[in-house]
Amino acid sequence: MKDGSQRLEVVERKRASLKQGVRPIDGRQTAAIAFHEVIPEALAAWYDHIISEANGGVQLEAERLGEPVAVVDIGGRTTDFVVVADQAVRHNSSGSLRCGLLDLKRQVADGIRGRFDLEELSERVAEDAVRNGSVRLFGKNHDVADQLRDARRQLVERLHAENPEGSVVIQASKKSTNKMLVWVMDASRQAGVYNISIADSST
């Protein structure tokens, strides 16, 4: 609710509903969950990576299954990363960092407000700044590449501070540009991360 309280009565009714038994109308055995396990969201992307559709069904890609893979899931407030090798999660190399794209957007917005002496900056303008490196204010287009560069550097610094032993491995998608690749490398170096590798993206 708006005041932060919970609708306890509604929650209890929902719980009671979920606990009700269900029986198939044709008398067959009731389906049951054999086991369940909570996994990081980034690990789900690895399953999607190794499973492919073929001949109306699904199959495991043997070559991908044997490759060590790092999956990074950058969300709004957190960045989750999972390293899988020999079909097992490397827990000492996996985790979650309290830093995400909302931090980047906030840093850019703060930089623009400070530069142009603004009290407020709309969400749309901040998104345009992050996407295009420019904003339209006072009837003119303004280059905010410096603010965006500083925000990106600070984001990488925060990520590296929470995982100081970590390195940067870049695996660019087919849709990415050389400009974006150079930006990631520059931002990493500016943040003091010099252990940078480029992964093979041919698979």
C-alpha positions in Angstrom: 0.0 0.0 0.0 1.0 3.6 -0.4 1.8 4.0 3.3 4.2 1.0 3.2 1.9 -1.4 5.1 1.0 -4.8 3.7 -2.4 -6.1 2.8 -2.2 -9.0 5.2 -5.7 -10.2 4.7 -5.2 -10.4 1.0 -1.8 -12.2 1.4 -3.3 -14.8 3.7 -6.2 -15.5 1.3 -3.7 -16.0 -1.5 -1.6 -18.4 0.6 -4.7 -20.4 1.5 -5.6 -20.6 -2.2 -2.2 -21.8 -3.2 -2.4 -24.6 -0.5 -5.5 -26.1 -1.9 -5.2 -29.6 -3.4 -5.7 -30.1 -7.1 -6.9 -33.3 -8.7 -7.0 -34.1 -12.4 -10.6 -34.6 -13.6 -9.6 -37.7 -15.6 -8.2 -39.5 -12.6 -4.6 -39.4 -13.7 -1.8 -39.0 -11.2 -1.3 -35.5 -10.0 1.7 -33.7 -11.3 4.3 -32.8 -8.7 7.5 -30.8 -8.4 10.4 -33.3 -8.0 12.8 -30.7 -6.8 13.5 -27.0 -7.0 16.5 -24.8 -6.7 16.9 -21.0 -6.6 19.6 -19.9 -9.1 21.0 -16.5 -10.1 19.2 -14.9 -12.9 22.5 -14.7 -14.9 22.8 -18.5 -14.7 19.5 -18.8 -16.6 21.2 -17.1 -19.5 23.9 -19.8 -19.5 21.2 -22.5 -19.7 19.7 -20.6 -22.7 23.2 -20.5 -24.2 23.9 -24.2 -24.1 20.4 -25.4 -25.0 19.1 -25.1 -28.6 16.1 -26.2 -30.5 16.5 -29.0 -33.1 14.1 -31.4 -34.9 11.1 -30.2 -33.0 12.9 -30.7 -29.6 15.8 -29.4 -27.6 19.4 -30.5 -27.4 22.6 -29.5 -25.5 25.3 -27.9 -27.5 28.3 -30.0 -26.6 30.9 -27.4 -27.7 29.3 -24.7 -25.6 28.8 -27.0 -22.7 32.5 -27.5 -22.3 33.5 -23.9 -22.6 34.1 -21.7 -19.5 31.6 -18.8 -19.7 31.1 -15.7 -17.7 27.6 -14.2 -17.8 27.0 -10.6 -16.6 23.5 -9.4 -16.0 23.5 -5.6 -15.6 20.2 -4.5 -14.0 18.9 -1.2 -12.7 20.4 -1.4 -9.2 22.6 -4.5 -9.3 25.1 -6.2 -11.5 25.0 -10.0 -11.2 27.8 -12.2 -12.6 28.2 -15.9 -12.8 31.2 -17.9 -14.0 30.5 -21.5 -15.2 33.4 -23.9 -15.9 33.3 -27.7 -16.2 29.5 -27.5 -16.0 29.7 -26.0 -12.5 29.4 -22.6 -11.0 32.6 -21.1 -9.8 31.2 -19.5 -6.6 34.5 -17.7 -5.7 34.3 -15.9 -9.1 30.5 -15.2 -9.0 28.4 -12.8 -7.1 26.3 -9.6 -7.2 27.4 -6.0 -7.0 25.2 -3.2 -5.7 25.7 -1.1 -8.8 23.7 -0.8 -12.1 22.4 1.4 -14.9 20.3 3.5 -12.6 23.5 4.6 -10.9 24.9 5.6 -14.3 21.8 7.5 -15.2 21.8 9.3 -11.8 25.4 10.3 -12.2 24.8 11.7 -15.7 21.8 13.6 -14.5 23.7 15.1 -11.5 26.5 16.2 -13.9 24.1 17.9 -16.3 22.2 19.6 -13.5 25.5 20.9 -12.1 26.8 22.1 -15.4 23.6 23.9 -16.4 22.5 25.0 -12.9 19.2 23.1 -13.1 17.1 22.1 -10.1 15.3 19.3 -12.0 16.0 17.1 -15.0 13.3 14.9 -16.5 13.7 11.2 -16.8 13.4 11.4 -20.6 16.2 13.9 -20.9 18.5 11.8 -18.7 17.8 8.7 -20.8 18.5 10.7 -24.0 21.8 11.9 -22.5 22.9 8.3 -21.7 21.8 7.0 -25.1 23.0 9.8 -27.3 25.6 11.7 -25.4 23.7 15.0 -25.9 20.7 16.8 -24.5 18.4 19.5 -25.8 18.1 22.4 -23.3 17.0 26.0 -23.7 16.2 25.3 -27.4 19.7 24.1 -28.2 21.5 20.7 -28.4 24.4 20.4 -25.9 27.2 17.8 -25.9 27.3 16.0 -22.6 29.9 13.4 -23.6 32.2 14.5 -20.7 29.5 14.0 -18.1 28.7 10.6 -19.6 32.3 9.6 -19.7 32.8 10.6 -16.0 29.7 8.7 -15.0 30.8 5.6 -16.8 34.3 5.8 -15.2 32.7 6.1 -11.8 30.5 3.1 -12.4 33.5 0.9 -13.4 35.3 2.2 -10.3 32.5 1.1 -8.1 32.3 -2.3 -9.7 36.1 -2.7 -9.4 36.1 -1.5 -5.8 33.6 -4.3 -4.8 35.6 -6.9 -6.7 39.2 -5.6 -6.7 40.7 -8.9 -7.9 38.4 -9.0 -10.9 39.4 -8.3 -14.5 37.5 -7.1 -17.5 36.6 -9.6 -20.2 34.8 -8.1 -23.2 32.6 -10.2 -25.4 31.0 -7.9 -28.0 27.8 -8.9 -29.7 27.5 -8.8 -33.5 25.3 -5.6 -33.1 27.9 -3.7 -31.1 30.2 -1.2 -32.7 34.0 -0.5 -32.5 33.2 2.8 -30.8 31.4 1.0 -27.9 34.3 -1.5 -27.6 36.8 1.3 -27.4 34.6 3.1 -24.8 34.5 0.0 -22.5 38.2 -0.3 -22.7 38.9 3.4 -22.0 36.4 3.5 -19.1 38.1 0.4 -17.6 41.6 2.0 -17.9 40.4 5.3 -16.5 39.0 3.4 -13.5 42.4 1.7 -12.9 41.5 -1.7 -14.4 44.2 -2.7 -16.9 43.7 -6.4 -17.0 41.4 -6.4 -20.0 40.8 -9.2 -22.4 38.6 -9.6 -25.5 36.8 -12.9 -25.7 36.1 -14.8 -29.0 32.6 -13.9 -30.1 32.6 -16.1 -33.1 30.4 -18.8 -31.4 
